[in-house]
Amino acid sequence: FVQPRPFIEGPLSTSALQNAIDEVTGAIGPLLEDGLEIAGLLSLGFTVKNGAVEGARVLADTLRSPAPLKPFVRAVLAALKRQSFPKTKAPSQVTLPLVFER
């Protein structure tokens, strides 16, 4: 089994995406540190156009937790939508799998 990796279709660089992943991880870190036990995969799809995130959506969600997960998923999407990227000549389609382990 190979850990899922982000997939970019378009000119967005992997380093720019990694910076955004780091920001999203930092934003949701306090939720996990507050004792939210979560496991599974949350796969997100979005477009980066003119440096902004558009159309962020959940593609797959196998998350498991004793606590309600909708607020957590909303927080992840909100953190993603706040990200800015370098502007490119064309939009990029991104699939971002996030794996959580207890």
ABEGO torsion letter per residue (X at the ends): XBBBBBBBBEABBAAAAAAAAAAAAAAAAAAAAAGBBBBEBBBBBBBBBGGBBBGBBBABBABBBABBAAAAAAAAAAAAAABBBBBBABBBBBBBBBBBBX
